[in-house]
C-alpha cells in the first residue's frame, strides 16, 4: 500500500524535529536551572540523581519502545512515550522536595526512551535511503540548536520567571509535535501476528537497571570493591545472560539478534558505544578545564562546548551528501580521523593554550560525531526491513546512551583517582571537593595564590588522564571503523512507507 500521497512529509519532518528538540533540549535546559532548583529544594547530596534517574529510564526503555514500534506501529507508541514524557514534565514542575523531583524525572525518562528512536524511525519510513542521508542533516541540526538555545532559555526562565517553567516549556511543543504526527503521518495497515516478548522485556529492564545503577552509583553510594558492588554486577550480568538465552528462543524477540550478524550494523553499534563514551568525557569535563585551569568565565566555557554542537550538524549535512557517493566506510573513516585529531588536541591542551584551542578541539570532535552518527543511522535503516527498522534504530541509540553512562562512570573514577593520587604524592592536604574553589572567579579570588596554583596544577594533570582515556576510545573507534565493509550504502527500500 503506497501512502506517500496521504503522508505530508514536510509537515511530518517538522513535527519529528520538534519532538526531537523537546527531548534534546531537556538536558541542557535542566542543567542550567539545577543550581536554582537545588537552592530551593535542598538535598544537594542527591543532585546527581536528577540526571541519573532520567538517564537510567530513558536508556533502559529505548530498546523496548523500538520493538513495540515495530509491532504496533510508530504513531501509537510515539504518542504513549511522548505523553508519559509530558506528564513527567508537568509533575517535575510541582515537585516540592528533591526526592519528588527524582521520582518525576524517572517518569519523564520512562517516556523519553520513545521520543528519539521512534522519531528517527519515522524519518526512515517516509524517506528513501538517498533522501534519508540528506534529511539526517536537518535532524542533527536539532542537537546543535538545542545545545545553543537550551542554556539561554534555561537562564532566562530562572532569572525572570520560575524554575518550574524549565519543565513546563516542553508541554506546548510536545503537544504540537503530537498533533502534527497524528494528522499528517499515515501508516500502512499490517496483518501481522503480534507476540509480545514480556519475559524478554522484564529481563532486559531489570538487568540494565541494575548494571546502570552500578555504573552511576559505584564509588559514590558504595565502594567498587565492596560486597554490594560485587553482588549488583553479578546479578545484572546473570540477568542479562538470561535475557540473551530467552531472546534466542522467543517467537518474536524483543531484541532480534539476527540484525547484529550484519557486520555493518555490528561495528556501527560498537562505534556508537565508544563515541558515546567520548561524548560524555568532552561535554562533562571541558567546561571544568576552561573555568578551573584557564580561569575563564562560564560563558566562555559554554562557547568551547558549543563549538562541538556547531561541528556536529555541519558534518551531518555534509555526510548526507557524501554517503551515497562514497559509502559508509569512507565517510565514517574520515569521522574517526576527526575524533582522533580532536582528542589529540585535548591531550596537548594546557592552561596557556587558551579557549580557542579548546573550542577547535571540541569542533573536531563534533565533526567526527556528525560524520559517524549520520553514516551509521542511515546505513542501519537502509540495511533492514520496515518490520525491523524500529528495533535496529533503537539498538544504535541504546549503544550511544549506554556509552554515555559507561563513560560517566569511567571518567569520574579516573579524575577522582588521579586527583587523590596526586595529592598524596605531593603530600597536599586537599580533598577532591576543594576543586570546586577553582570553578568561579569569586571563589578563586578568595584563595591564596599558592593554594590556587597547587589546585590548578592538580586539576590540569588529572584532566590530562581523562583526555588520555578519551583519546584511547577515539583510537578504538577508528580501529572498529576499519572493520566496516567497504562499499556503497545498502538499500532496502522495497517496503518503504
MARLUMSE-604854 format. One record per residue (C-alpha): residue in three letters; x, y, z; residue number from 0. Coordinates in steps of 0.5 Angstrom, whole numbers. Layout:
// residues N
 resn    px    py    pz resi
  ALA     X     Y     Z  NUM
...
// end
This chain:
// residues 497
 resn    px    py    pz resi
  UNK     0     0     0    0
  UNK     3     7    -2    1
  UNK     1    12     3    2
  UNK     6    18     0    3
  UNK     0    21    -3    4
  UNK    -3    22     4    5
  UNK     3    23     9    6
  UNK     5    30     9    7
  UNK    13    29     9    8
  UNK    15    36    10    9
  UNK    10    37    16   10
  UNK    12    30    19   11
  UNK    19    32    19   12
  UNK    18    39    22   13
  UNK    14    35    28   14
  UNK    19    30    28   15
  UNK    24    35    29   16
  UNK    20    39    34   17
  UNK    19    32    38   18
  UNK    27    31    38   19
  UNK    28    38    40   20
  UNK    24    37    46   21
  UNK    28    31    48   22
  UNK    35    34    46   23
  UNK    34    41    50   24
  UNK    32    38    56   25
  UNK    39    36    58   26
  UNK    42    43    57   27
  UNK    36    47    60   28
  UNK    35    43    66   29
  UNK    43    43    68   30
  UNK    43    51    67   31
  UNK    37    51    72   32
  UNK    40    46    77   33
  UNK    43    51    82   34
  UNK    37    55    83   35
  UNK    33    48    84   36
  UNK    38    45    89   37
  UNK    38    52    93   38
  UNK    30    52    93   39
  UNK    29    44    94   40
  UNK    35    43    98   41
  UNK    38    36    98   42
  UNK    45    37    95   43
  UNK    47    30    96   44
  UNK    42    28    91   45
  UNK    44    33    86   46
  UNK    47    28    81   47
  UNK    41    23    81   48
  UNK    37    29    78   49
  UNK    41    27    72   50
  UNK    42    20    73   51
  UNK    35    18    74   52
  UNK    33    21    67   53
  UNK    39    17    64   54
  UNK    37    11    67   55
  UNK    30    10    65   56
  UNK    31    13    58   57
  UNK    37     8    57   58
  UNK    33     2    59   59
  UNK    27     3    56   60
  UNK    30     5    49   61
  UNK    30    -2    46   62
  UNK    23    -4    49   63
  UNK    20     2    45   64
  UNK    24     1    39   65
  UNK    21    -6    39   66
  UNK    14    -4    41   67
  UNK    14     1    35   68
  UNK    16    -5    30   69
  UNK    10    -9    33   70
  UNK     4    -4    34   71
  UNK     6     2    29   72
  UNK    10     8    30   73
  UNK     4    13    32   74
  UNK     1    10    38   75
  UNK     8     8    41   76
  UNK    10    15    40   77
  UNK     4    18    43   78
  UNK     5    14    49   79
  UNK    12    15    50   80
  UNK    11    23    49   81
  UNK     5    23    53   82
  UNK     9    20    59   83
  UNK    15    25    58   84
  UNK    10    31    58   85
  UNK     6    28    64   86
  UNK    13    27    68   87
  UNK    15    34    66   88
  UNK     9    37    69   89
  UNK    10    33    75   90
  UNK    17    36    76   91
  UNK    15    43    76   92
  UNK    10    41    82   93
  UNK    16    38    86   94
  UNK    17    41    93   95
  UNK    23    36    95   96
  UNK    29    33    92   97
  UNK    26    26    93   98
  UNK    20    28    89   99
  UNK    24    31    83  100
  UNK    28    25    82  101
  UNK    21    21    82  102
  UNK    18    25    77  103
  UNK    25    25    73  104
  UNK    24    18    73  105
  UNK    17    18    70  106
  UNK    20    23    65  107
  UNK    26    19    63  108
  UNK    21    13    62  109
  UNK    17    17    56  110
  UNK    24    20    54  111
  UNK    26    13    51  112
  UNK    21    13    46  113
  UNK    22    20    43  114
  UNK    29    20    40  115
  UNK    29    13    37  116
  UNK    22    13    34  117
  UNK    22    20    31  118
  UNK    29    18    28  119
  UNK    25    11    25  120
  UNK    19    15    23  121
  UNK    24    19    18  122
  UNK    27    12    16  123
  UNK    20    10    14  124
  UNK    18    16    10  125
  UNK    24    17     6  126
  UNK    29    13     2  127
  UNK    36    12     3  128
  UNK    38    17    -1  129
  UNK    33    22     1  130
  UNK    35    20     9  131
  UNK    42    21     8  132
  UNK    41    29     7  133
  UNK    35    29    12  134
  UNK    39    27    17  135
  UNK    43    34    17  136
  UNK    36    37    19  137
  UNK    35    32    25  138
  UNK    43    33    27  139
  UNK    42    41    27  140
  UNK    37    40    32  141
  UNK    42    38    37  142
  UNK    46    44    35  143
  UNK    40    49    36  144
  UNK    38    45    43  145
  UNK    46    46    45  146
  UNK    46    53    44  147
  UNK    39    55    46  148
  UNK    38    51    52  149
  UNK    43    54    57  150
  UNK    40    61    54  151
  UNK    33    59    55  152
  UNK    34    56    62  153
  UNK    38    62    64  154
  UNK    32    67    62  155
  UNK    27    63    65  156
  UNK    31    62    72  157
  UNK    32    70    72  158
  UNK    26    72    70  159
  UNK    21    67    72  160
  UNK    21    61    76  161
  UNK    25    54    75  162
  UNK    18    50    74  163
  UNK    18    53    67  164
  UNK    24    50    65  165
  UNK    20    43    65  166
  UNK    13    46    63  167
  UNK    16    50    57  168
  UNK    16    43    54  169
  UNK     9    42    54  170
  UNK     6    46    49  171
  UNK    12    44    44  172
  UNK    11    37    45  173
  UNK     3    37    44  174
  UNK     5    41    38  175
  UNK     9    35    35  176
  UNK     4    30    37  177
  UNK    -2    34    33  178
  UNK     3    34    27  179
  UNK     4    27    27  180
  UNK    -3    25    28  181
  UNK    -6    29    23  182
  UNK     0    28    17  183
  UNK     3    21    18  184
  UNK    -1    16    15  185
  UNK     2     9    17  186
  UNK     0     2    13  187
  UNK    -4    -3    16  188
  UNK    -1    -9    17  189
  UNK    -4   -16    18  190
  UNK     2   -18    23  191
  UNK     1   -23    28  192
  UNK     3   -20    35  193
  UNK     7   -24    40  194
  UNK    10   -19    46  195
  UNK    16   -22    49  196
  UNK    14   -20    56  197
  UNK    20   -24    59  198
  UNK    25   -21    55  199
  UNK    23   -14    57  200
  UNK    23   -16    64  201
  UNK    30   -19    64  202
  UNK    32   -13    60  203
  UNK    29    -8    64  204
  UNK    32   -11    71  205
  UNK    39   -13    68  206
  UNK    40    -6    65  207
  UNK    37    -2    71  208
  UNK    42    -6    76  209
  UNK    48    -5    71  210
  UNK    47     2    70  211
  UNK    46     3    78  212
  UNK    52     0    79  213
  UNK    56     5    74  214
  UNK    52    11    76  215
  UNK    53    10    84  216
  UNK    59     6    84  217
  UNK    65     9    88  218
  UNK    59    14    91  219
  UNK    54    10    95  220
  UNK    58     4    95  221
  UNK    66     2    94  222
  UNK    67    -1    87  223
  UNK    71    -7    91  224
  UNK    65    -8    96  225
  UNK    61   -14    97  226
  UNK    55    -9    95  227
  UNK    58    -8    89  228
  UNK    60   -15    87  229
  UNK    53   -17    88  230
  UNK    50   -12    84  231
  UNK    54   -13    78  232
  UNK    54   -21    79  233
  UNK    46   -20    79  234
  UNK    46   -15    73  235
  UNK    50   -20    69  236
  UNK    47   -26    70  237
  UNK    40   -23    69  238
  UNK    43   -20    62  239
  UNK    45   -27    60  240
  UNK    38   -30    62  241
  UNK    36   -24    57  242
  UNK    40   -27    51  243
  UNK    38   -34    52  244
  UNK    31   -32    53  245
  UNK    31   -28    46  246
  UNK    34   -34    42  247
  UNK    28   -38    44  248
  UNK    23   -33    43  249
  UNK    18   -33    38  250
  UNK    18   -25    37  251
  UNK    24   -23    41  252
  UNK    25   -16    44  253
  UNK    32   -16    41  254
  UNK    33   -19    34  255
  UNK    40   -21    35  256
  UNK    40   -23    27  257
  UNK    41   -16    25  258
  UNK    47   -16    29  259
  UNK    50   -21    24  260
  UNK    51   -16    19  261
  UNK    58   -13    20  262
  UNK    56    -6    18  263
  UNK    51    -6    24  264
  UNK    55    -9    29  265
  UNK    61    -5    28  266
  UNK    57     1    27  267
  UNK    54     0    34  268
  UNK    60    -2    37  269
  UNK    63     5    35  270
  UNK    57     8    37  271
  UNK    58     6    44  272
  UNK    66     8    44  273
  UNK    63    15    41  274
  UNK    58    16    47  275
  UNK    64    15    52  276
  UNK    68    20    48  277
  UNK    62    25    48  278
  UNK    61    25    56  279
  UNK    68    26    57  280
  UNK    68    32    53  281
  UNK    62    35    55  282
  UNK    63    34    62  283
  UNK    70    36    63  284
  UNK    72    41    58  285
  UNK    68    47    62  286
  UNK    71    45    68  287
  UNK    78    45    65  288
  UNK    77    52    62  289
  UNK    74    55    68  290
  UNK    78    52    73  291
  UNK    85    52    70  292
  UNK    84    57    64  293
  UNK    81    62    69  294
  UNK    75    63    64  295
  UNK    68    65    66  296
  UNK    63    60    65  297
  UNK    60    64    58  298
  UNK    67    62    55  299
  UNK    67    55    58  300
  UNK    60    54    55  301
  UNK    63    57    48  302
  UNK    68    52    48  303
  UNK    63    47    48  304
  UNK    58    50    44  305
  UNK    64    49    38  306
  UNK    62    42    38  307
  UNK    55    43    37  308
  UNK    56    47    31  309
  UNK    61    42    28  310
  UNK    56    36    29  311
  UNK    50    39    25  312
  UNK    55    42    19  313
  UNK    59    35    19  314
  UNK    52    31    19  315
  UNK    50    35    13  316
  UNK    56    34     9  317
  UNK    56    27    11  318
  UNK    49    26     8  319
  UNK    51    29     1  320
  UNK    58    24     1  321
  UNK    55    18     4  322
  UNK    51    16    -3  323
  UNK    57    17    -7  324
  UNK    63    15    -2  325
  UNK    59    10     2  326
  UNK    59     8    10  327
  UNK    67     6    11  328
  UNK    70    12     8  329
  UNK    65    18    11  330
  UNK    66    14    18  331
  UNK    73    13    17  332
  UNK    74    21    16  333
  UNK    70    22    22  334
  UNK    74    17    26  335
  UNK    80    21    24  336
  UNK    77    28    26  337
  UNK    75    24    33  338
  UNK    83    22    34  339
  UNK    85    29    32  340
  UNK    80    33    37  341
  UNK    82    28    42  342
  UNK    90    29    41  343
  UNK    89    37    41  344
  UNK    85    36    48  345
  UNK    91    32    51  346
  UNK    96    37    48  347
  UNK    92    43    51  348
  UNK    95    46    57  349
  UNK    92    52    62  350
  UNK    96    57    57  351
  UNK    93    54    51  352
  UNK    87    59    51  353
  UNK    80    58    50  354
  UNK    80    58    42  355
  UNK    85    52    43  356
  UNK    79    48    47  357
  UNK    74    51    42  358
  UNK    78    48    36  359
  UNK    79    41    40  360
  UNK    71    41    41  361
  UNK    70    43    34  362
  UNK    74    37    31  363
  UNK    70    32    36  364
  UNK    64    35    34  365
  UNK    65    34    26  366
  UNK    67    27    28  367
  UNK    61    25    32  368
  UNK    57    28    26  369
  UNK    60    24    20  370
  UNK    60    18    24  371
  UNK    53    18    27  372
  UNK    50    20    21  373
  UNK    53    15    17  374
  UNK    51     9    22  375
  UNK    44    11    23  376
  UNK    43    12    15  377
  UNK    46     5    14  378
  UNK    43     2    19  379
  UNK    36     4    17  380
  UNK    37     2    10  381
  UNK    40    -5    12  382
  UNK    34    -7    15  383
  UNK    26    -8    13  384
  UNK    21    -4    16  385
  UNK    19    -9    21  386
  UNK    26    -9    24  387
  UNK    27    -1    23  388
  UNK    25     1    30  389
  UNK    29    -4    33  390
  UNK    35    -3    29  391
  UNK    35     5    30  392
  UNK    33     4    38  393
  UNK    39    -1    39  394
  UNK    44     4    36  395
  UNK    41    10    40  396
  UNK    42     5    46  397
  UNK    49     4    45  398
  UNK    51    11    45  399
  UNK    47    12    51  400
  UNK    50     6    55  401
  UNK    57     9    52  402
  UNK    55    16    56  403
  UNK    53    12    62  404
  UNK    60     8    62  405
  UNK    64    14    60  406
  UNK    61    18    66  407
  UNK    63    12    71  408
  UNK    70    11    68  409
  UNK    72    19    68  410
  UNK    69    20    75  411
  UNK    73    15    77  412
  UNK    80    17    73  413
  UNK    79    24    75  414
  UNK    78    23    83  415
  UNK    83    17    83  416
  UNK    88    22    79  417
  UNK    87    28    84  418
  UNK    87    24    90  419
  UNK    94    20    88  420
  UNK    97    27    86  421
  UNK    95    30    93  422
  UNK    98    24    96  423
  UNK   104    24    92  424
  UNK   106    31    93  425
  UNK   103    31   101  426
  UNK    98    36   100  427
  UNK    92    36   105  428
  UNK    87    37   100  429
  UNK    80    34    98  430
  UNK    77    33    91  431
  UNK    71    38    93  432
  UNK    77    43    94  433
  UNK    77    43    86  434
  UNK    70    47    87  435
  UNK    74    53    89  436
  UNK    77    54    82  437
  UNK    70    54    79  438
  UNK    68    61    80  439
  UNK    72    68    80  440
  UNK    69    70    87  441
  UNK    72    63    90  442
  UNK    79    64    86  443
  UNK    80    71    89  444
  UNK    79    68    96  445
  UNK    84    63    95  446
  UNK    92    64    97  447
  UNK    96    64    91  448
  UNK   100    58    93  449
  UNK    94    54    94  450
  UNK    90    56    88  451
  UNK    97    54    84  452
  UNK    97    48    87  453
  UNK    90    46    86  454
  UNK    90    48    78  455
  UNK    96    44    77  456
  UNK    93    38    80  457
  UNK    87    39    76  458
  UNK    91    40    70  459
  UNK    95    34    71  460
  UNK    88    30    73  461
  UNK    84    32    67  462
  UNK    90    30    62  463
  UNK    89    23    65  464
  UNK    81    24    63  465
  UNK    83    26    56  466
  UNK    88    21    55  467
  UNK    82    16    56  468
  UNK    78    20    51  469
  UNK    84    19    46  470
  UNK    84    12    48  471
  UNK    77    11    46  472
  UNK    78    15    40  473
  UNK    83    10    37  474
  UNK    79     4    39  475
  UNK    73     8    35  476
  UNK    78     8    29  477
  UNK    80     1    29  478
  UNK    73    -1    29  479
  UNK    71     3    23  480
  UNK    77     0    20  481
  UNK    73    -7    20  482
  UNK    67    -4    17  483
  UNK    66    -7    10  484
  UNK    68    -2     4  485
  UNK    62    -1    -1  486
  UNK    56     4    -2  487
  UNK    50     4     2  488
  UNK    46    -2     3  489
  UNK    39     0     0  490
  UNK    33    -4     3  491
  UNK    27     1     1  492
  UNK    22    -4    -3  493
  UNK    18    -4     3  494
  UNK    19     4     5  495
  UNK    12     7     8  496
// end
